[in-house]
Amino acid sequence: MTIPNASTISTELLKLLKDSEKHTMKQVVNELAKSLNLDDEDITKMKKSGNGTLFDNRVNWAKYHLKKAGLVMSPEKGHVEITNIGKELIKKKDIKIDRQLLKKYD
């Protein structure tokens, strides 16, 4: 399988956080890999620069954009948690979180 695009990862990340718990980024990456059915090759594929894995990079960018839109927050370093706005958004049926949707929250 290939590593999903930013929209898919953002949507899955927000779904994962809907439990309102504080999650470590390590937990998030592991749970997203499972929910997206990624294999070891996908998880360990390095970025072209050789500085980190592609999947970790995409997850961190997804978190960045969700945080910028106010849908998640970082209560402490290395952690992420959904906000009330994020909870309301993820309740919507068949939601697809993409840049166009995120711009509405900026």
N, C-alpha and C positions, 0 to 999 in steps of 0.2 A: 504494500500500500504506500501511497505517497503521503507526505505530511500535508494536512489540510491547510487551507488558506486562512487568512486572518479573520475573516467573517465567521467561519465555522468555529475556529478556536475561541473567539470572543463570545459567541453564543453558548458554546459548551462550558466555558469558564463561568459565565453568569449563572447558568443552570446548576453547576456544581456548588456555587456559593449560596444558593437560595436557602440553605439550612440556617443561615444567619450566624454561623459559627466563624471564629477567626481561624484561618488556615495558613499554614506555612507554605511558601512557594514550592518547597520540595514536595509537599503533599499534593498541591495543585498539579504540578507537572506529572507526578505519578498517576493520579486519578484521571487526568485528561488523557494520558497515554492509553490507559485501560478503556475509558469510555469511547475513545476514537479508534480502538482496535489497532493500535500501532504495534509493530513488531520491534525487536531489538535493533534492527538495522535502521529503522526510521528514527528511533529515539536517540541513537548514538551518531547519526550522520552529522558530520562537522560542517560548519559554515565554510565557505570558500576561503575566508581569511584564516581559518584554522583556530580562531579565537572563540571557542564554545560550540555547542551543538545548535543546529538549525531549529530543532523543536523548542528548546529552551528559549531561544531568541524570539521565536514567534509567540510563545506564551507570554514572555515579558513585554513584548510590544502590545499584545492584546490587553494585558493588565494596564499598561500605560494609557492606552486610548480609553479604556473603560473608566479609569481613574480621572482622566482629564474631563470626561463627560459627567462625572459625579455619580457614576453607577456603582463604583467600588471605592474603597478607601484602604489605606495602609495604616492600621492602628499602631504598628511598630515595625521596625525594619525587618524585612524578609517575610512579612505577613500580609494577608489580604482578606477583606471582609466586604460583603455586599452592603450597600446603603439602602435606605428606604425607597429612594427613587429606583434603584436597581431591582428591588423586590417587586415594585409595581410593574415595571417593564417586563420582567420575566414571567409574570402571571398571564400575559397576553398569549393567545394561542398562535402557534406557528411563527413565532418571532424570529426574525433574522437580523442579527446585529451587524450592520455594515457601516462604512464611513458616513454615508448619507444619513442614516438614522442617528449616529453619534453626534453629528453636527447640530442636530436639534437640541442637544443637551449641553453644548459648549457654552 
